[in-house]
Amino acid sequence: MKLLWLAICNIEDKRARERAKERGKPASERKASPRLVEGQITTNWKKALAQLAIAYPDRINPYL
């Protein structure tokens, strides 16, 4: 779970850099992706965890 969270944070850092480069441009000219994570809250975490438990039951279920 920690690795998944770190991967999401890494993606968000890259997107934040892209948004920072485009700061000040009109909205119609911006191409950077919106935020994945607001603050430190991840939405739909239970759905993602449920899908991981289905895909990798031996790895996830012992920690639930």
C-alpha positions in Angstrom: 0.0 0.0 0.0 2.9 2.3 0.8 4.3 1.7 -2.7 1.0 2.5 -4.3 0.8 5.8 -2.3 4.3 6.7 -3.2 3.6 6.1 -6.9 0.6 8.4 -6.8 2.7 11.1 -5.0 5.4 10.7 -7.6 2.9 11.1 -10.5 1.4 14.2 -8.7 4.8 15.7 -8.3 5.4 15.4 -12.1 2.0 16.9 -12.8 2.6 19.8 -10.3 5.8 20.7 -12.2 3.9 20.7 -15.5 1.2 23.0 -14.0 3.9 25.3 -12.5 5.4 25.8 -16.0 2.0 26.7 -17.4 1.1 29.1 -14.6 -0.1 32.4 -15.9 -1.2 31.1 -19.3 -4.9 31.3 -20.3 -6.9 28.2 -19.5 -7.4 27.5 -23.2 -3.6 27.2 -23.7 -2.9 24.9 -20.7 -2.2 21.3 -21.4 -1.1 20.0 -17.9 -3.2 17.4 -16.2 -5.2 18.3 -13.2 -4.4 17.2 -9.7 -4.7 13.5 -8.7 -4.3 14.1 -5.0 -5.7 17.1 -3.1 -3.5 17.6 0.0 -3.0 14.1 1.3 -6.4 12.7 0.6 -6.9 10.0 -2.0 -10.5 9.4 -3.2 -11.9 6.0 -4.0 -9.1 4.3 -2.0 -11.5 1.5 -0.9 -12.4 0.7 -4.5 -8.7 0.6 -5.5 -7.9 -1.6 -2.5 -10.8 -4.0 -3.4 -9.6 -4.3 -6.9 -6.0 -5.0 -5.7 -7.4 -7.6 -3.3 -9.1 -9.4 -6.2 -6.1 -9.2 -8.5 -3.5 -10.1 -5.8 -5.3 -12.0 -3.0 -2.1 -13.6 -1.6 -0.4 -10.2 -1.3 -3.2 -7.9 -0.1 -5.6 -10.0 2.0 -3.1 -10.7 4.8 -2.9 -7.0 5.5 -6.6 -6.3 5.4 
